[in-house]
Amino acid sequence: MKGFLKLGRVAGINLEVHWTFALLLIWAGFIEFQNSGDWERVAINQGFIMVLMACVVMHELGHALTARQFKIKTRKIILLPIGGVATLDKMPEKPGQELLVALAGPAVNVVIAFLLYLVIPMQSYFNFDNVVVEELLYEPSFQNFLFYLFVANIMLVVFNLIPAFPMDGGRVLRALLSFRLGRVQATGIAAAIGQALAILFFVLGFFVNPFLILIAFFIFFGAYGENEMVKRNSLLKGHLVKEATLTQITVLHPEQTVQEVIDVLLASNEKDFVVANNDRIMGIVTQKNIIKHAQNPSLRVQEIMDQDFKVVDEALEITKVLDLIGKEKKKFFPVTRNEKLIGAIDMGNISEFILLKSVSWNQNHNL
């Protein structure tokens, strides 16, 4: 993906880092050199960030491997300047499972902190002589490196358990609320609390740490997006593909030309097309394909069509199509009944279906 560097795989999960992470290293190194003028301290500072990021990766693996126990896959773990993100295919809908997945990440940091506690002479840092402690903490030693790592892991636990949905603490809150209120209402409450805390983080960011501003944006829009997704899935629950299928579609023949497709494109509202021959689906042609080859109108459809496509059955739940859109990064699918083409479904028609259902739902609940 653009902007990301692949670092490899951990436990079968892709590990990627965003290019802005380099800015964090540069900024932290600059601040340290400006404060101390000591290249040794700069090197230790950079090493500390890298080791702390390894702890963040283990934190995200905690989420991912726990989710795997509930048959939920994790596509990748992404490292960002503000932390890490495990991109699970979905969060468990059962409150007990979500609670375990949400707590698994902070639990890893608790274990790391406990192991560090066992090897660090903690009594040295709780001396009542402030001057002695300050001098001890300033010394660039391996013991201090471990102590700061201990403190950082404790801070990761505390910060991640703030009930700011969709952070871990917010997910814990949603899971606990879901036991009594149901997932939709619980998500709405957790999202509202998360967005309120995001506004607080945004304000504090101007006075405390500018990274809080980035975190505020992540929380605010993340909470909004997930709340909308949960409401959408609730509206679509039980509804099948056949209810939102586009049946009045133009089916292209592989021997047709790009110019013929352009003519259809301009004469109708259709943007994407199914390509078939003798009832056999051979591919799809998207608006992007057409625009890309518009300068070669004599090309045949079979030369530009996408042959890597998924077909969905009319009896499939619409929510499964949304899952496919997320996984396949495609928004147009041929629809079949008994393996015969009957139409197509795309994100636009699903959105219209959701809109109509939401209007109907609001009317029924306002009566």
Sine and cosine of phi, psi and omega as CSV:
sin_phi,cos_phi,sin_psi,cos_psi,sin_omega,cos_omega
0.00,0.00,0.59,-0.81,-0.06,-1.00
-0.88,0.47,0.73,-0.68,0.03,-1.00
1.00,-0.03,-0.09,1.00,-0.04,-1.00
-0.87,-0.49,0.60,-0.80,0.06,-1.00
-0.93,-0.36,0.81,-0.59,0.02,-1.00
-0.98,0.21,0.82,-0.58,0.00,-1.00
-0.99,-0.11,-0.28,0.96,-0.02,-1.00
0.68,-0.73,-0.39,-0.92,-0.01,-1.00
-0.78,-0.63,0.64,-0.77,0.05,-1.00
-0.79,-0.61,0.85,-0.53,-0.02,-1.00
0.80,0.60,0.59,0.81,0.02,-1.00
0.98,0.20,0.17,0.99,-0.03,-1.00
-0.91,-0.41,0.75,-0.67,0.02,-1.00
-0.91,0.42,0.69,-0.72,0.04,-1.00
-0.92,-0.40,0.84,-0.54,-0.03,-1.00
-0.78,-0.63,0.44,-0.90,0.05,-1.00
-0.78,-0.62,0.68,-0.73,0.03,-1.00
-0.98,0.18,0.54,-0.84,-0.09,-1.00
-0.88,0.48,-0.43,0.90,-0.01,-1.00
-0.93,0.38,-0.24,0.97,0.06,-1.00
-0.88,0.47,-0.52,0.85,0.05,-1.00
-0.89,0.46,-0.56,0.83,0.03,-1.00
-0.91,0.42,-0.57,0.82,0.05,-1.00
-0.89,0.46,-0.71,0.71,0.01,-1.00
-0.89,0.45,-0.68,0.73,-0.01,-1.00
-0.91,0.42,-0.72,0.70,-0.02,-1.00
-0.89,0.46,-0.72,0.69,0.00,-1.00
-0.90,0.44,-0.65,0.76,0.03,-1.00
-0.91,0.42,-0.64,0.77,0.01,-1.00
-0.90,0.44,-0.72,0.69,0.00,-1.00
-0.88,0.48,-0.68,0.73,-0.01,-1.00
-0.90,0.44,-0.69,0.72,0.00,-1.00
-0.92,0.39,-0.59,0.80,0.03,-1.00
-0.90,0.43,-0.58,0.81,-0.03,-1.00
-0.99,0.16,-0.63,0.78,-0.11,-0.99
-0.92,-0.38,-0.47,0.88,-0.07,-1.00
0.92,0.40,0.32,0.95,-0.09,-1.00
-0.90,-0.43,0.90,-0.44,-0.03,-1.00
-0.92,0.38,-0.45,0.89,0.05,-1.00
-0.90,0.43,-0.67,0.75,0.02,-1.00
-0.92,0.38,-0.59,0.81,0.05,-1.00
-0.88,0.47,-0.69,0.72,0.01,-1.00
-0.89,0.45,-0.67,0.74,0.02,-1.00
-0.90,0.43,-0.66,0.75,0.02,-1.00
-0.86,0.51,-0.71,0.70,0.01,-1.00
-0.91,0.41,-0.65,0.76,0.03,-1.00
-0.90,0.44,-0.62,0.79,0.01,-1.00
-0.89,0.46,-0.69,0.73,0.01,-1.00
-0.87,0.48,-0.67,0.74,-0.02,-1.00
-0.91,0.41,-0.66,0.75,0.02,-1.00
-0.92,0.38,-0.63,0.77,0.04,-1.00
-0.89,0.45,-0.62,0.79,0.05,-1.00
-0.91,0.42,-0.52,0.85,0.09,-1.00
-0.90,0.43,-0.60,0.80,0.07,-1.00
-0.91,0.41,-0.61,0.80,0.04,-1.00
-0.90,0.43,-0.66,0.76,0.05,-1.00
-0.87,0.49,-0.69,0.72,0.02,-1.00
-0.90,0.43,-0.59,0.81,0.08,-1.00
-0.85,0.53,-0.76,0.65,-0.02,-1.00
-0.92,0.38,-0.55,0.84,0.08,-1.00
-0.90,0.44,-0.55,0.84,0.07,-1.00
-0.84,0.54,-0.73,0.69,0.06,-1.00
-0.88,0.47,-0.76,0.65,-0.13,-0.99
-0.89,0.45,-0.72,0.69,-0.07,-1.00
-0.95,0.31,-0.50,0.87,0.09,-1.00
-0.94,0.33,-0.66,0.75,0.05,-1.00
-0.88,0.47,-0.56,0.83,0.01,-1.00
-0.88,0.48,-0.51,0.86,0.03,-1.00
-0.90,0.43,-0.38,0.92,0.02,-1.00
-0.97,-0.25,0.37,0.93,0.07,-1.00
0.89,0.46,0.57,0.82,0.07,-1.00
-0.92,-0.38,0.84,-0.54,-0.05,-1.00
-1.00,0.07,0.45,-0.89,0.10,-1.00
-0.90,-0.43,0.86,-0.51,-0.05,-1.00
-0.95,0.32,-0.69,0.73,-0.02,-1.00
-0.26,-0.97,0.27,-0.96,0.14,-0.99
-0.90,-0.43,0.80,-0.60,-0.05,-1.00
-0.93,-0.38,0.75,-0.66,0.08,-1.00
-0.99,-0.13,0.80,-0.60,0.02,-1.00
-0.84,-0.55,0.26,-0.96,0.04,-1.00
-0.85,0.52,-0.46,0.89,-0.02,-1.00
-1.00,-0.04,0.01,1.00,0.02,-1.00
0.65,-0.76,-0.45,-0.89,-0.03,-1.00
-0.85,-0.52,0.37,-0.93,0.04,-1.00
-0.68,-0.74,0.81,-0.58,0.11,-0.99
-0.99,-0.11,0.89,-0.46,-0.05,-1.00
-1.00,0.02,1.00,0.07,0.06,-1.00
-0.96,0.29,0.52,-0.85,0.07,-1.00
-0.84,0.54,-0.58,0.82,0.06,-1.00
-0.21,-0.98,0.26,-0.96,0.13,-0.99
-1.00,-0.02,0.55,-0.83,0.04,-1.00
-0.85,0.52,0.63,-0.78,0.00,-1.00
-1.00,0.04,-0.34,0.94,0.06,-1.00
-0.97,0.23,0.79,-0.62,-0.07,-1.00
-0.82,0.58,-0.66,0.75,-0.02,-1.00
-0.89,0.45,-0.65,0.76,0.02,-1.00
-0.93,0.36,-0.68,0.73,0.02,-1.00
-0.89,0.46,-0.62,0.79,0.02,-1.00
-0.87,0.50,-0.70,0.71,0.01,-1.00
-0.91,0.42,-0.68,0.73,0.00,-1.00
-0.90,0.43,-0.68,0.73,-0.02,-1.00
-0.91,0.41,-0.61,0.79,-0.04,-1.00
-0.99,0.17,-0.32,0.95,-0.09,-1.00
-0.88,0.47,-0.63,0.78,-0.01,-1.00
-0.90,0.44,-0.85,0.53,0.06,-1.00
-0.85,0.53,-0.53,0.85,0.01,-1.00
-0.88,0.47,-0.59,0.81,0.04,-1.00
-0.89,0.46,-0.68,0.73,0.01,-1.00
-0.92,0.39,-0.54,0.84,0.08,-1.00
-0.90,0.44,-0.69,0.73,0.01,-1.00
-0.90,0.45,-0.70,0.71,0.02,-1.00
-0.87,0.49,-0.72,0.70,0.00,-1.00
-0.88,0.47,-0.64,0.77,0.00,-1.00
-0.91,0.42,-0.68,0.74,0.02,-1.00
-0.90,0.44,-0.63,0.78,0.05,-1.00
-0.92,0.38,-0.60,0.80,0.02,-1.00
-0.86,0.50,-0.56,0.83,-0.04,-1.00
-0.94,0.33,-0.41,0.91,-0.08,-1.00
-0.95,-0.32,-0.13,0.99,-0.01,-1.00
-0.99,-0.17,0.76,-0.65,0.08,-1.00
-0.95,0.30,0.99,0.13,-0.13,-0.99
-0.86,0.51,-0.50,0.86,-0.05,-1.00
-0.87,0.50,-0.43,0.90,0.00,-1.00
-0.91,0.41,-0.46,0.89,-0.08,-1.00
-0.99,-0.11,0.01,1.00,0.02,-1.00
-0.88,-0.48,0.52,0.85,0.11,-0.99
-0.96,0.29,0.68,-0.74,-0.05,-1.00
-0.97,0.24,-0.12,0.99,0.06,-1.00
-1.00,0.07,0.98,-0.20,-0.08,-1.00
-0.87,0.50,-0.58,0.81,-0.02,-1.00
-0.90,0.43,-0.69,0.73,-0.01,-1.00
-0.90,0.44,-0.70,0.71,-0.01,-1.00
-0.90,0.44,-0.67,0.75,0.00,-1.00
-0.89,0.46,-0.67,0.74,0.03,-1.00
-0.91,0.41,-0.62,0.78,0.00,-1.00
-0.90,0.44,-0.70,0.71,-0.03,-1.00
-0.93,0.37,-0.46,0.89,-0.04,-1.00
-0.98,0.20,-0.34,0.94,-0.05,-1.00
-0.93,0.36,0.80,-0.60,-0.01,-1.00
-0.98,0.20,0.97,0.23,-0.07,-1.00
-0.88,-0.47,0.28,-0.96,0.02,-1.00
-0.91,0.42,-0.57,0.82,0.02,-1.00
-0.89,0.46,-0.69,0.73,0.03,-1.00
-0.91,0.41,-0.61,0.79,0.05,-1.00
-0.83,0.56,-0.73,0.69,0.00,-1.00
-0.93,0.38,-0.61,0.79,0.00,-1.00
-0.90,0.44,-0.70,0.71,0.02,-1.00
-0.91,0.42,-0.55,0.83,0.05,-1.00
-0.93,0.38,-0.61,0.79,0.08,-1.00
-0.87,0.50,-0.75,0.66,0.00,-1.00
-0.89,0.46,-0.67,0.74,-0.03,-1.00
-0.89,0.45,-0.63,0.78,0.01,-1.00
-0.94,0.35,-0.60,0.80,0.09,-1.00
-0.89,0.45,-0.66,0.75,0.02,-1.00
-0.91,0.42,-0.59,0.80,0.05,-1.00
-0.89,0.46,-0.65,0.76,0.02,-1.00
-0.89,0.45,-0.77,0.64,-0.06,-1.00
-0.89,0.46,-0.73,0.68,-0.06,-1.00
-0.91,0.41,-0.68,0.73,-0.04,-1.00
-0.93,0.36,-0.37,0.93,-0.01,-1.00
-1.00,-0.03,0.07,1.00,0.17,-0.98
-0.88,0.47,0.76,-0.66,-0.10,-1.00
-0.96,0.28,0.82,0.57,0.01,-1.00
-0.96,-0.28,1.00,0.00,0.01,-1.00
-0.86,0.51,0.73,-0.69,0.23,0.97
-0.99,-0.16,0.44,0.90,0.12,-0.99
-0.92,0.39,0.15,-0.99,-0.08,-1.00
-0.83,0.56,-0.70,0.72,-0.01,-1.00
-0.89,0.45,-0.60,0.80,0.05,-1.00
-0.92,0.40,-0.59,0.80,0.03,-1.00
-0.94,0.33,-0.59,0.81,0.09,-1.00
-0.88,0.48,-0.70,0.71,0.02,-1.00
-0.87,0.49,-0.72,0.70,0.00,-1.00
-0.88,0.48,-0.68,0.74,-0.01,-1.00
-0.88,0.48,-0.68,0.74,-0.01,-1.00
-0.92,0.39,-0.65,0.76,0.03,-1.00
-0.92,0.40,-0.55,0.83,-0.05,-1.00
-0.90,0.44,-0.44,0.90,0.01,-1.00
-0.87,0.50,-0.50,0.86,-0.07,-1.00
-0.92,-0.39,-0.53,0.85,-0.17,-0.99
-0.97,-0.26,-0.28,0.96,-0.12,-0.99
1.00,-0.05,0.38,-0.93,-0.16,-0.99
-0.92,0.39,-0.66,0.75,-0.06,-1.00
-0.90,0.43,-0.78,0.63,-0.02,-1.00
-0.92,0.40,-0.63,0.78,0.01,-1.00
-0.90,0.45,-0.65,0.76,0.03,-1.00
-0.91,0.42,-0.66,0.75,0.01,-1.00
-0.87,0.50,-0.69,0.72,0.01,-1.00
-0.92,0.38,-0.73,0.68,-0.01,-1.00
-0.89,0.46,-0.64,0.77,0.01,-1.00
-0.91,0.41,-0.65,0.76,0.01,-1.00
-0.89,0.45,-0.68,0.73,0.05,-1.00
-0.90,0.43,-0.67,0.74,0.01,-1.00
-0.87,0.49,-0.69,0.73,-0.01,-1.00
-0.93,0.37,-0.57,0.82,0.06,-1.00
-0.90,0.43,-0.68,0.73,0.04,-1.00
-0.92,0.38,-0.54,0.84,0.04,-1.00
-0.88,0.47,-0.66,0.75,0.04,-1.00
-0.89,0.45,-0.64,0.77,0.05,-1.00
-0.89,0.45,-0.70,0.71,0.04,-1.00
-0.87,0.49,-0.63,0.78,-0.01,-1.00
-0.88,0.48,-0.70,0.71,0.01,-1.00
-0.92,0.39,-0.71,0.70,-0.01,-1.00
-0.89,0.46,-0.48,0.88,-0.01,-1.00
-0.86,0.51,-0.50,0.86,0.00,-1.00
-0.97,0.26,-0.35,0.94,-0.07,-1.00
-0.93,-0.38,-0.43,0.90,-0.10,-0.99
-0.95,-0.31,-0.90,0.43,-0.07,-1.00
-0.47,-0.88,0.83,-0.56,-0.04,-1.00
-0.88,0.48,-0.35,0.94,0.03,-1.00
-0.90,0.43,-0.42,0.91,0.03,-1.00
-0.90,0.43,-0.46,0.89,0.03,-1.00
-0.92,0.39,-0.69,0.72,0.05,-1.00
-0.89,0.45,-0.67,0.74,0.01,-1.00
-0.90,0.44,-0.61,0.79,0.01,-1.00
-0.87,0.49,-0.70,0.72,0.02,-1.00
-0.90,0.44,-0.68,0.73,0.00,-1.00
-0.86,0.51,-0.72,0.70,-0.04,-1.00
-0.93,0.36,-0.74,0.68,-0.09,-1.00
-0.87,0.50,-0.79,0.61,-0.06,-1.00
-0.97,0.23,-0.50,0.87,0.08,-1.00
-0.91,0.42,-0.68,0.74,0.02,-1.00
-0.90,0.43,-0.70,0.72,0.01,-1.00
-0.88,0.47,-0.74,0.67,-0.05,-1.00
-0.89,0.46,-0.69,0.72,-0.04,-1.00
-0.95,0.31,-0.57,0.82,0.06,-1.00
-0.89,0.46,-0.69,0.73,0.03,-1.00
-0.91,0.42,-0.62,0.79,-0.01,-1.00
-0.90,0.43,-0.67,0.74,-0.01,-1.00
-0.91,0.41,-0.66,0.75,0.04,-1.00
-0.90,0.44,-0.65,0.76,0.02,-1.00
-0.88,0.47,-0.74,0.68,-0.02,-1.00
-0.90,0.43,-0.53,0.85,0.04,-1.00
-0.92,0.39,-0.65,0.76,0.03,-1.00
-0.91,0.42,-0.56,0.83,-0.07,-1.00
-1.00,0.05,-0.16,0.99,-0.07,-1.00
-0.85,0.53,0.82,-0.58,0.02,-1.00
1.00,0.02,-0.17,0.99,0.00,-1.00
-1.00,0.00,0.63,-0.77,-0.11,-0.99
-0.97,-0.26,0.31,-0.95,-0.02,-1.00
-0.82,0.57,-0.62,0.78,-0.07,-1.00
-0.87,0.50,-0.41,0.91,-0.01,-1.00
-0.97,0.26,-0.35,0.94,-0.03,-1.00
-0.85,-0.53,0.32,0.95,-0.05,-1.00
-0.98,0.19,0.68,-0.73,0.14,-0.99
-0.99,0.13,0.94,-0.35,-0.06,-1.00
-0.99,-0.12,-0.43,0.90,0.02,-1.00
-1.00,-0.02,0.97,0.23,-0.04,-1.00
-0.87,-0.50,0.39,-0.92,0.10,-1.00
-1.00,-0.03,0.86,-0.50,0.03,-1.00
-0.99,-0.12,0.85,-0.52,-0.03,-1.00
-1.00,0.09,0.49,-0.87,0.12,-0.99
-0.99,-0.15,0.61,-0.79,-0.05,-1.00
-0.86,0.51,-0.35,0.94,-0.02,-1.00
-1.00,0.01,-0.12,0.99,0.05,-1.00
-0.92,0.40,0.38,-0.93,-0.03,-1.00
-1.00,-0.09,0.27,-0.96,0.06,-1.00
-0.88,0.48,-0.60,0.80,0.00,-1.00
-0.88,0.47,-0.64,0.77,0.03,-1.00
-0.90,0.44,-0.61,0.79,0.02,-1.00
-0.93,0.37,-0.63,0.78,0.04,-1.00
-0.88,0.48,-0.65,0.76,0.02,-1.00
-0.88,0.48,-0.68,0.73,0.03,-1.00
-0.92,0.40,-0.67,0.74,-0.01,-1.00
-0.85,0.53,-0.69,0.72,-0.05,-1.00
-0.97,0.23,-0.42,0.91,-0.07,-1.00
-1.00,-0.04,-0.06,1.00,-0.05,-1.00
-0.60,-0.80,-0.02,-1.00,0.06,-1.00
-1.00,-0.04,-0.02,1.00,-0.02,-1.00
-0.95,0.32,0.64,-0.77,0.03,-1.00
-0.88,-0.48,-0.49,0.87,-0.03,-1.00
-0.82,-0.57,0.48,-0.88,-0.14,-0.99
-0.67,-0.74,0.50,-0.86,0.13,-0.99
-1.00,-0.04,0.66,-0.75,0.06,-1.00
-0.95,-0.31,0.81,-0.59,-0.03,-1.00
-0.58,-0.81,0.41,-0.91,0.04,-1.00
-0.61,-0.79,0.88,-0.47,-0.03,-1.00
0.82,0.57,0.75,0.66,0.03,-1.00
0.93,0.38,0.10,0.99,0.04,-1.00
-0.98,-0.18,0.87,-0.50,0.00,-1.00
-0.96,0.27,0.83,-0.56,-0.10,-0.99
-0.94,-0.34,-0.37,0.93,-0.01,-1.00
0.13,-0.99,-0.10,-0.99,0.08,-1.00
-0.74,-0.67,0.48,-0.88,0.06,-1.00
-0.84,-0.54,0.85,-0.53,-0.01,-1.00
-0.98,-0.19,0.26,-0.97,0.05,-1.00
-0.83,0.55,-0.59,0.80,0.02,-1.00
-0.89,0.46,-0.67,0.74,0.06,-1.00
-0.86,0.51,-0.69,0.72,-0.06,-1.00
-0.91,0.41,-0.73,0.68,0.00,-1.00
-0.88,0.47,-0.65,0.76,-0.02,-1.00
-0.87,0.49,-0.57,0.82,-0.08,-1.00
-0.93,-0.36,0.29,0.96,-0.04,-1.00
-0.89,0.46,-0.43,0.90,0.00,-1.00
-0.98,0.20,-0.11,0.99,0.04,-1.00
-0.84,-0.55,0.94,0.35,-0.12,-0.99
-0.91,0.43,-0.27,0.96,-0.02,-1.00
-1.00,0.07,-0.13,0.99,0.03,-1.00
-0.87,0.49,0.51,-0.86,0.05,-1.00
-1.00,0.06,0.48,-0.88,0.01,-1.00
-0.84,0.55,-0.62,0.78,-0.03,-1.00
-0.90,0.43,-0.31,0.95,0.02,-1.00
-0.99,0.10,-0.34,0.94,-0.06,-1.00
-0.90,-0.43,-0.19,0.98,-0.09,-1.00
-0.93,0.36,0.46,-0.89,0.05,-1.00
-1.00,0.00,0.89,-0.46,-0.02,-1.00
-1.00,-0.08,-0.06,1.00,0.06,-1.00
-0.99,-0.14,1.00,0.05,-0.10,-1.00
-0.66,-0.75,0.28,-0.96,0.04,-1.00
-0.91,-0.41,0.64,-0.77,0.08,-1.00
-0.95,-0.30,0.67,-0.74,0.02,-1.00
-0.89,-0.46,0.57,-0.82,0.03,-1.00
-1.00,0.07,0.51,-0.86,-0.05,-1.00
-0.89,0.46,-0.36,0.93,-0.04,-1.00
-1.00,0.04,0.00,1.00,0.02,-1.00
-0.96,0.27,0.55,-0.84,0.07,-1.00
-0.94,0.34,0.60,-0.80,-0.03,-1.00
-0.88,0.47,-0.55,0.84,0.02,-1.00
-0.88,0.48,-0.50,0.86,0.05,-1.00
-0.93,0.37,-0.54,0.84,0.06,-1.00
-0.92,0.39,-0.64,0.77,0.05,-1.00
-0.89,0.46,-0.62,0.79,0.08,-1.00
-0.89,0.46,-0.66,0.75,0.02,-1.00
-0.89,0.45,-0.66,0.75,0.01,-1.00
-0.87,0.49,-0.65,0.76,0.03,-1.00
-0.92,0.40,-0.64,0.77,-0.06,-1.00
-0.98,0.18,-0.71,0.70,-0.11,-0.99
-1.00,0.07,-0.26,0.97,-0.06,-1.00
0.86,0.51,0.53,0.85,0.07,-1.00
-0.80,-0.60,0.45,-0.89,-0.13,-0.99
-0.83,-0.56,0.23,0.97,-0.05,-1.00
-0.64,-0.77,0.80,-0.60,-0.05,-1.00
-0.67,-0.74,0.73,-0.69,0.14,-0.99
-0.90,0.43,0.57,-0.82,0.00,-1.00
-0.90,-0.44,0.70,-0.71,-0.03,-1.00
-0.83,-0.55,0.40,-0.92,0.16,-0.99
-0.78,-0.63,0.86,-0.51,-0.08,-1.00
0.80,0.60,0.66,0.75,0.06,-1.00
0.93,0.37,0.24,0.97,0.06,-1.00
-0.93,-0.37,0.67,-0.74,-0.04,-1.00
-0.89,0.45,0.79,-0.61,0.06,-1.00
-0.83,-0.56,-0.15,0.99,-0.02,-1.00
0.28,-0.96,-0.45,-0.89,-0.01,-1.00
-0.49,-0.87,0.31,-0.95,0.06,-1.00
-0.71,-0.70,0.66,-0.75,0.03,-1.00
-0.67,-0.74,0.12,-0.99,-0.07,-1.00
-0.90,0.44,-0.55,0.83,0.01,-1.00
-0.89,0.47,-0.70,0.71,-0.01,-1.00
-0.95,0.32,-0.58,0.82,0.07,-1.00
-0.89,0.45,-0.66,0.75,0.01,-1.00
-0.88,0.47,-0.66,0.75,0.04,-1.00
-0.90,0.43,-0.64,0.77,0.02,-1.00
-0.88,0.47,-0.69,0.72,0.02,-1.00
-0.89,0.46,-0.68,0.73,0.00,-1.00
-0.86,0.50,-0.73,0.68,0.00,-1.00
-0.90,0.43,-0.64,0.76,0.02,-1.00
-0.92,0.39,-0.61,0.79,0.00,-1.00
-0.93,0.38,-0.62,0.78,0.06,-1.00
-0.89,0.45,-0.70,0.71,0.02,-1.00
-0.89,0.47,-0.66,0.75,0.00,-1.00
-0.90,0.44,-0.70,0.72,-0.01,-1.00
-0.90,0.44,-0.64,0.77,0.02,-1.00
-0.89,0.45,-0.69,0.73,-0.02,-1.00
-0.91,0.42,-0.57,0.82,-0.05,-1.00
-1.00,0.07,-0.15,0.99,0.03,-1.00
-0.99,-0.15,-0.07,1.00,0.01,-1.00
-0.95,0.30,0.00,0.00,0.00,0.00
